[in-house]
Amino acid sequence: MATALVDLYGLGSSNFDQFVLDDNYRPSDGEEFMGAEQRAYFLRKLKDWKESIVVESRATMAQLQVDSMREPDVADRASSETDWSIELRTRDRQRKLIAKIDSAIRRLYAGEYGYCDVSGEPISIGRLDARPIATMTLEAQERHERNEKVSRDD
């Protein structure tokens, strides 16, 4: 496993990627921030998330190849094409999400995961648990979104 991570992320092995966690483990604020247990937990969470996206994507592609989009009725055909268009847009968003997941895994190995890109402060465990690809604290994200809204309004 470590070899695959070295190849995929270009990073050497660390202790946390070999850490065995209890299935019921949940990080808490009382622990060392981004210690081995927390890093192992988020690595597992990110890898599981990525794997589920890849499995869904493969299923979609297999279904696309099986379904013949040749319904005899024009309305049925249009409906099917709309459904597949929506599904393909969803898969494209998930493709972009995989890139963010890979980036989060690289940050884990680099020791940068869990810290805000803007302020350098730790991102809350609750926020990371809810959105493991978060790169900003909630406050920094809100400021960023307010500034983005103001610049769009101009």
Order of alpha helices (4+ residues) and beta strands (2+ residues): alpha-alpha-alpha-alpha-alpha
